[in-house]
Amino acid sequence: LAPFCELVGRKVIYTGGYLCFCLCFIGLALGKNMATIICLRACLGLFGCIGTILVGGTFDDMFVADERAIPMALFAYVAILGTVGAPIYAGFIDQAIGWRWIEGIQGLSNVPLLIIIFLFFKETRGGVTLQKRAKSLRKDTGDERWVSKEELEAPGLKDALYNSSVKAIKMLISEPVVFFFGLWISFAWFLTFLFLSVIGITFSHFKHWSEGVAGLPYIA
């Protein structure tokens, strides 16, 4: 999804992805079988990962190199905080009104943020802003010489699709550095989420705490 930023800008990808992310929670809350849940969870991960993959580029748009450390540190903190924060309340919701409402409440809580993103989130990619300005000037003046540098250099839709799918998979298979670096990242994330997931299981299964109380150790 990231290469499409070169064509349409970051706002379209962020807002479109987040809209689909919110809609997935409706399906999860209403899903009738495990296949539906697994499929929608996969889609949830696809649309949710936009909030991770574009952050580095967005901060690059917004801050000079010397000012990026604090925003990136805050982003990393919030990303982990969200992961450990959910079990603190989700167990009590499941106990009281059922697991479907975990998905429902999460989906409803995303709606205000979705509205804020649609109304107030501005395009951060300067090249896309220049493209819009050049297009406006061409329309106002009738002079087709008004073009931005990005319009001349940006890849077309076919190239963007190739770079984000075929080329990426080809590099993953043929380049040992890419393969092992990707393997290491996946292993690191696997350990992180395995560790975070097992906390609740440990206290509920071995200590026989209730599901809600078993989530409270995440406060630590």
C-alpha positions as CSV (number, residue, x, y, z in Angstrom):
1,L,0.0,0.0,0.0
2,A,2.9,2.4,0.7
3,P,3.9,3.0,-3.0
4,F,0.4,4.4,-3.7
5,C,1.4,7.4,-1.6
6,E,3.6,8.4,-4.5
7,L,0.5,8.7,-6.7
8,V,-2.4,9.8,-4.4
9,G,-0.7,11.1,-1.2
10,R,-0.8,9.9,2.4
11,K,-4.2,11.2,3.4
12,V,-6.1,9.0,1.0
13,I,-4.3,5.9,2.1
14,Y,-4.6,6.8,5.8
15,T,-8.3,7.7,5.7
16,G,-9.3,4.9,3.3
17,G,-7.4,2.3,5.3
18,Y,-8.8,3.5,8.6
19,L,-12.4,3.5,7.2
20,C,-12.0,-0.1,6.2
21,F,-10.4,-0.8,9.6
22,C,-13.5,0.5,11.4
23,L,-15.9,-1.4,9.1
24,C,-14.1,-4.7,9.9
25,F,-15.1,-4.4,13.5
26,I,-18.8,-4.5,12.5
27,G,-18.2,-7.8,10.7
28,L,-16.3,-9.2,13.7
29,A,-19.1,-8.2,16.1
30,L,-21.7,-9.9,13.9
31,G,-19.6,-12.9,12.6
32,K,-21.4,-16.2,12.9
33,N,-18.5,-18.7,12.4
34,M,-14.7,-19.0,12.8
35,A,-13.9,-18.6,9.1
36,T,-15.5,-15.1,9.1
37,I,-13.6,-14.1,12.2
38,I,-10.3,-15.3,10.8
39,C,-10.9,-13.6,7.4
40,L,-11.9,-10.3,9.0
41,R,-9.0,-10.4,11.5
42,A,-6.6,-10.8,8.5
43,C,-8.3,-7.8,6.8
44,L,-8.1,-5.9,10.1
45,G,-4.3,-6.5,10.1
46,L,-4.0,-5.4,6.5
47,F,-5.8,-2.1,7.0
48,G,-4.4,-1.6,10.5
49,C,-0.8,-2.0,9.3
50,I,-1.1,1.3,7.4
51,G,-0.8,3.1,10.7
52,T,2.6,1.5,11.1
53,I,4.2,1.4,7.6
54,L,3.5,5.1,6.8
55,V,4.5,6.6,10.1
56,G,8.2,6.8,9.3
57,G,7.5,8.5,5.9
58,T,4.9,10.9,7.5
59,F,7.4,12.0,10.1
60,D,9.9,12.5,7.4
61,D,7.4,14.9,5.7
62,M,6.7,16.7,8.9
63,F,10.0,17.0,10.8
64,V,13.7,17.6,9.9
65,A,16.0,14.8,10.8
66,D,17.1,16.4,14.2
67,E,13.5,16.6,15.4
68,R,12.3,13.1,14.6
69,A,13.5,11.3,17.6
70,I,10.8,12.4,20.1
71,P,7.9,11.8,17.7
72,M,9.2,8.3,16.8
73,A,9.7,7.4,20.4
74,L,6.2,8.6,21.3
75,F,4.8,6.6,18.4
76,A,6.6,3.4,19.5
77,Y,5.4,3.9,23.1
78,V,1.8,4.4,22.0
79,A,1.9,1.4,19.7
80,I,2.9,-0.9,22.6
81,L,0.7,0.9,25.1
82,G,-2.3,0.1,23.0
83,T,-1.4,-3.5,22.9
84,V,-1.1,-3.9,26.7
85,G,-3.9,-1.4,27.4
86,A,-6.7,-3.4,25.8
87,P,-6.6,-6.5,28.1
88,I,-7.1,-4.3,31.2
89,Y,-10.7,-3.6,30.2
90,A,-11.5,-6.2,27.6
91,G,-11.7,-9.1,30.1
92,F,-14.4,-7.3,32.1
93,I,-16.4,-6.6,28.9
94,D,-16.3,-10.2,28.0
95,Q,-17.4,-11.3,31.4
96,A,-20.3,-8.8,31.5
97,I,-21.7,-8.6,28.0
98,G,-19.8,-11.1,25.8
99,W,-16.8,-11.0,23.5
100,R,-18.8,-9.5,20.6
101,W,-19.0,-6.3,22.5
102,I,-15.3,-6.1,22.7
103,E,-15.3,-5.7,19.0
104,G,-18.3,-3.5,19.0
105,I,-17.0,-1.1,21.6
106,Q,-13.6,-1.0,19.8
107,G,-15.3,-0.2,16.5
108,L,-17.5,2.5,18.0
109,S,-14.6,4.1,19.8
110,N,-12.8,4.4,16.4
111,V,-15.6,6.5,14.9
112,P,-14.8,9.8,16.5
113,L,-11.1,9.5,15.4
114,L,-12.3,8.6,11.9
115,I,-14.3,11.8,11.8
116,I,-11.3,13.8,13.1
117,I,-9.0,12.3,10.4
118,F,-11.5,13.1,7.6
119,L,-12.0,16.7,8.7
120,F,-8.6,17.8,10.1
121,F,-5.9,15.5,8.8
122,K,-3.9,17.4,6.1
123,E,-1.8,16.0,3.3
124,T,1.8,15.8,4.5
125,R,3.5,14.7,1.3
126,G,4.8,17.9,-0.3
127,G,5.0,16.3,-3.8
128,V,1.3,15.6,-3.8
129,T,0.5,19.1,-2.7
130,L,2.7,20.5,-5.5
131,Q,0.9,18.2,-8.0
132,K,-2.5,19.6,-6.9
133,R,-1.2,23.1,-7.2
134,A,0.2,22.5,-10.7
135,K,-3.1,20.9,-11.8
136,S,-5.0,24.0,-10.5
137,L,-2.6,26.3,-12.4
138,R,-3.1,24.3,-15.6
139,K,-6.8,24.6,-15.2
140,D,-6.8,28.3,-14.4
141,T,-4.3,29.4,-17.0
142,G,-4.7,26.7,-19.7
143,D,-0.9,26.5,-19.8
144,E,0.1,22.8,-19.8
145,R,3.7,23.7,-18.9
146,W,2.8,23.9,-15.3
147,V,3.9,20.5,-14.0
148,S,5.5,19.4,-10.7
149,K,8.8,17.4,-10.5
150,E,6.9,14.5,-9.0
151,E,4.6,14.3,-12.0
152,L,7.6,13.7,-14.2
153,E,9.3,11.2,-11.9
154,A,6.5,9.4,-10.0
155,P,5.9,5.8,-11.2
156,G,2.6,5.0,-12.9
157,L,0.0,2.7,-11.4
158,K,1.4,-0.3,-13.2
159,D,4.9,0.3,-11.8
160,A,3.6,1.0,-8.3
161,L,1.7,-2.3,-8.3
162,Y,4.8,-4.1,-9.6
163,N,7.0,-2.5,-7.0
164,S,4.7,-3.3,-4.1
165,S,4.0,-6.9,-5.1
166,V,6.1,-8.7,-7.6
167,K,9.3,-6.8,-7.0
168,A,8.9,-7.0,-3.2
169,I,8.4,-10.8,-3.2
170,K,11.2,-11.3,-5.7
171,M,13.6,-9.4,-3.5
172,L,12.4,-11.3,-0.4
173,I,13.2,-14.6,-2.2
174,S,16.4,-13.7,-4.0
175,E,18.1,-11.3,-1.6
176,P,19.5,-13.0,1.5
177,V,19.9,-9.7,3.4
178,V,16.2,-8.8,2.8
179,F,15.1,-12.3,3.7
180,F,17.0,-12.6,6.9
181,F,16.2,-9.1,8.0
182,G,12.5,-9.8,7.4
183,L,12.9,-13.1,9.3
184,W,14.5,-11.3,12.2
185,I,11.8,-8.6,12.4
186,S,9.0,-11.2,12.3
187,F,10.8,-13.3,15.0
188,A,11.1,-10.1,17.2
189,W,7.4,-9.2,16.8
190,F,6.5,-12.9,17.4
191,L,8.3,-12.9,20.7
192,T,6.9,-9.5,21.7
193,F,3.2,-10.5,21.1
194,L,3.8,-14.0,22.5
195,F,5.1,-12.5,25.7
196,L,2.2,-10.0,25.9
197,S,-0.5,-12.6,25.1
198,V,0.7,-15.2,27.6
199,I,0.4,-12.9,30.7
200,G,-3.4,-13.1,30.8
201,I,-3.4,-16.9,30.1
202,T,-0.9,-17.5,32.9
203,F,-2.9,-15.7,35.6
204,S,-6.3,-17.1,34.4
205,H,-5.2,-20.7,33.8
206,F,-2.6,-21.3,36.5
207,K,-3.7,-18.8,39.2
208,H,-7.4,-19.3,38.4
209,W,-8.2,-15.6,38.4
210,S,-11.3,-14.4,36.6
211,E,-10.9,-13.2,33.1
212,G,-11.3,-9.5,34.0
213,V,-8.9,-9.6,36.9
214,A,-6.4,-11.7,34.9
215,G,-6.0,-8.6,32.6
216,L,-5.0,-6.2,35.4
217,P,-1.3,-7.3,35.6
218,Y,-0.9,-5.5,32.3
219,I,-1.1,-2.3,34.3
220,A,2.4,-3.1,35.5
